[in-house]
């Protein structure tokens, strides 16, 4: 990591701000069958940033900190465009998949009596109850705002935005990607939705039949903004700049 090397070479204090250091700085639960993936992810993360003065970590779940004297946990940083949205419950399910291998699985969604708006396949096309859209930032925000549920992988940003907008989540983490696996695990643990290894039409139908349960849990999430994390960052910069 360039910033880590520069900090070491120039003897400048380093402040880490990300979500990935959750893996090394917190005591979290995880699926026991993914222990090897967890250890691999921790080793990679430890090598990425070397000995920062402070860890500022973003997360939608809040496990105990290993080193609370040098670590703080905050809700995810949100884009202004997301915070401006007023969510509504529409009639469609938003699907965001980036793996080309998922394209054939989209056909299975035709078996369900639901409307799906699908991103990730670089095309604009209507096929029965499936509406494919190429990426357009304004359009996807509107489709997120009015979705009744969201089907995504395990990416932190999309899951965080879905939680902020109070949208039930069906998560399919990338294979052996422990950060995504952990995100999906906590989506289910917190009652915000479900996590599965793949897009399975029967499991999706079951998920969609239980949206009220997930919606009830999401409605209990307090809204947040970026104020507190920015305040911590300013104070940390001021503190460690004085030590330089």
N, C-alpha and C positions, 0 to 999 in steps of 0.2 A: 504494500500500500504506500503510495507516494507521500501522503501527508505524514504517515507514521515514520517513514525513513527520514523525511525532512526535519521532523521534530527531533529525532535522535541526532542527526548530523549537526544541526544548528543549536542543539540544547534549548529548544523552545518547548514550553509546556503544551501537552496535547490534551484536548477535550474530545471525547468520543460521543457522537450523537447519532444513534441509529436504533433499529429494532433488533438486529441480529445478535447483539451482545446479551440479549435475554438468555441465549444458550449457555453462556459462561458465567453470568453474574447473578442468576436467580435459581431458586430451588423449586422447580416446576414438576408437575406430574407429566407422564408421557406414556404412550402405549408400550408395554414391556417387550413386545416382539420387534420393536424398532431400536433396541439398545445399541446395536452396532452402528446404525445410522446416526444416532445421537452422539456417540463417541467420535465418529468421523467428523460430524458437523462442528463439534466443540473444538477439535484439534485444528481444523481449518480456520475457525473464527479466532482462536487464540493467536495464530500466526499472522493474522491480517492486521491487527492493531497491537502495537507493543507498548505496554505499560502506560496507559494514559493517566493523567492526574484525576480525571473524573469521567464517569460513565453517565450519560443522560440517555435513558432507554425509553423508547415508545412501545406501548403495548395496549391491547384491548382486554388483557387479563393481568392479574396483579399478584404473582406469587411472591414469597419472601425473598428479600435480597441477601446475598452472601456477604456483601461488604457495604452496609448502609452508610458508612461514613464517607464513602467516595462514589456512591451510586444512587441515582434517583430514577423513579419510574413515573412516566406520564402517559396520558391517553395519546393516541396517534395524532400526528400533525396532519391537519386537514387543509386542503386547497380552498381558497376563497370561494371558488365556483361551487363547491360542495356545500359549504356553510350557508350559501345564499338560497339553496333549494328548499322548497316546502314540500315534503313528501306527501304523496297521495297513493291510495291503493287502487290500481287499475286492474285490467283484465289479463294482462300478459305476464309471462315469466321471462326475465332477462337471462340469456345464456351467453357467457363469455368463455370461450375455449380457444386455445392457441395451437393445440396439437392437431396436425393434419389427420392423424389417425382417428380423431374424434368425428370426422366428417360423416363417415358411414353410420356412426351411432346416432347422428342427428335424425336420420331417417326413422329410427325407432320412435322418436317423439311424435310422429304422425299417429301413433296408436292411442295417444292420450287426448282427452277432450279439453285441451287447454291451448291458448295461443302462446307461441314462443317467438321472441325477437332475439336473433342470434348474431353475435359478433365474433370475429376472429378468423374468418375464412375469405376475407378480401373480395366479397361480391355483394351485389345488390339484387335480390331475387325473392319473389314470393312463391312458396311451394306448399300449397294447402294451408295448414295451420302454422307453417314455419316462415318467418320473415327474416331473410338474411340481410345484414347491413354491413357495408364497409365502414371502417372506423371514421367517425366524425365526433369530435369532442363534445360539441353542443348537443348533438343528437343522443349520444350515449348517456349524457347527464340527464336529459329529459326522460329517456327510457328507464334509467335507474330510479328517477324520482317517482315515476308512476307505475313501477313494477309491483306485482303482488309477492314476488319472491325472486331470488337470484341464484343461478347455478354458475359456479366459478371453480377455478382450481384452488390452491391454498395460498395464493398471493396475499401478502399482508395489506397492501394498499386497498385493493378491491374489497376485501373482507371488512376492513376498518370502515370504509365508506358505506358499505351495506349496513353495518351496525349503526353508524351515525344516522342513516336514513331509515333505520328500523325495518329492514327487509330480511325476512327469513332466508337462510343460506343453506344450499346443498353444495358441499365442498368435495372436490376430487383432487387431492394433493398430487403433485408430480411424483412419480415413482422414486423412492429413496431420497427425496428432498426433505430432510428432517424439519427444516424451518416451516415448510408448508404442511407437513404432517402434524406438527405441533399446533399450528394455527387451526387446522381442521379439528383436531382433538379437542381444543378448547371451545370452538364453536359449538360442538356437541355437548361438552361438559357443562357449559353455561346455559344450555337450553336455547341457543339462538338458531339451531338448525341441526343438520346431520353431516357427517363426513363418511365418504365411501371411497373405495379404491377405483371405482369406475362409474361411468354413466350407465345406470341400469334402469330400464323403463319401469319395472315393477317397484323399485325402491324410490324412484322419482315420483311415481303415482302415490305411494304411501306418504312420502314427504309432503306432497301437495295437499293431501287429505288431513295433515296435521298442522297446517299453517297457523291456526288460531292459537295453538299451544305455544309455538315459537314466538308469535306476535306478542303474546302476553308477557313473555320474558323480555323481549326487546323493548317493550314499552316502559319497562322499569329502569332502563339505562338512562342515566342523567345526561343531558346534552353537555357538550364541552366545546372549548375553542383552544386556540394556541397560546393564550395569554400566559399561563403559568410556566410552560416550558420555555418560552422566550425570555421570561423574567429570570429563570434559573440560568439560562445560557448567558445572559448579560452579566449576572452576578458572578458566574464562574469565570468568564473572561476577565472581569475586573480583578477578581481575587488572584488568579494565576498569572496575570500580566504583571502584577506587583511583585510576584515571587521571582520573575524572570531576571 
